[in-house]
Amino acid sequence: MKIAVIGAKGLPPRQGGIEHYCAEVYPRMVAQGHTVDLYARTSYTESPCVQYKVFIGVIVISLPGPRGGVDALTTSALGALAAWRSPYDIIHFHALGPALFSGISKPGKAKVVVTCHGLDWQRAKWSGSASWLIRAGERAAVAWADELVVVSSELQSYFLKTYDQPTTHITTAPASYAAADPSFQYGRSLGIERERYIVFLGRLVPEKKPDLLIQAFQKLQPKGWKLVLVGGESGAEAYLEELFALATNNSSIVFAGELRGAHLAEIVQGAGLFVLPSDLEGLPMSLLEAMREGIPAIASDISPHRQMLDSDRGVLFSVGDCEACYQALKLAIADPEAMAKRAQAAAHYVRTHHNWDCIARENLDVYEQSLNPSRRRFVVSQD
């Protein structure tokens, strides 16, 4: 098959769950003899103009677009036009914003597939107009996609309830980590000790609730422990200033910024606890990564987190409830043996249910189904 991919910022991946998803899935398809062209953004690939590069067999085609919030929409529209004019079998849109242009590709011979990684229009960072456009992309996906894929059972229920639209559930998996420094040198440079800190990994934006975690940590003040927040602000500068103000004069709270490669691996793998207090997620890659690494995990009790941490794989607390987060932290730090058992169960769960080879194969099955409708089936989560 000849496949076009639209919606990813680019490859190799530097940040973002969709980019890591594409970096794992599409080279596997190329290895099986398929051709994959991924339409990227020059602002991400740092290309001066339209440029072709190769990433593990995937052709990465960088398209120009203005920097800022409209970058994704501009390059997705250009990618949809370019793909429509080319002899593809499959045009695969990732995320709801890019799916706004899925109708451009519909008149051609290629089949259109859309993967929803989350209800992005709900995120606080988007203005009213941007949120409206992303929601329009959701409706376009329902209208134009030959196959609609979702990454969680919650999203599958959402599309069925909202649009009476069956979907195919294909989960995601944790991104591969670089080799970490066994001496923990970078961690020591931040003033932290191995297994004596709580780590938060994600964009520092309101829906991920790092402010709630800071407040719970300050209330608990666990002796000898620190809190490390890893992530950039991603368009929420005012909120970041609020976080800094909350942590003023508290040397036990460390803002590590956005980390990649060996430094990211070192800080996650060395943590004593991983906490994700979000009130909105699709299927959070950061939590999957921590679970795979055997780090005890605490998370808010939203549906995607329950799917991942239920059955004694971690600790859940009431979403948006600082007191409940405080109690969860207190419980976890007081009983490391119980948390270690839960972490072992979580690591086994990830190895069993979140496998990149399976994910690539299931995407290829969806492509085959769209080309041969008589073979269509809808995959329901087994998690």
Salt bridges, closest charged atoms under 4 A:
GLU19 OE1 - LYS9 NZ 3.66
GLU24 OE1 - ARG28 NH1 2.97
ASP37 OD2 - LYS2 NZ 3.57
ASP120 OD1 - ARG123 NE 3.16
GLU138 OE2 - ARG135 NE 3.34
ASP146 OD1 - LYS106 NZ 2.67
GLU147 OE2 - ARG376 NE 2.76
GLU207 OE2 - ARG123 NH1 3.96
GLU207 OE2 - ARG203 NH2 3.88
GLU258 OE2 - ARG260 NH2 2.81
ASP279 OD2 - LYS209 NZ 3.92
GLU281 OE2 - LYS208 NZ 2.59
GLU293 OE2 - ARG292 NH2 2.95
GLU323 OE1 - LYS219 NZ 2.24
ASP357 OD1 - ARG28 NE 2.72
ASP365 OD2 - ARG377 NH2 3.26
GLU368 OE1 - ARG375 NH1 3.79
ASP383 OD1 - HIS353 ND1 3.53
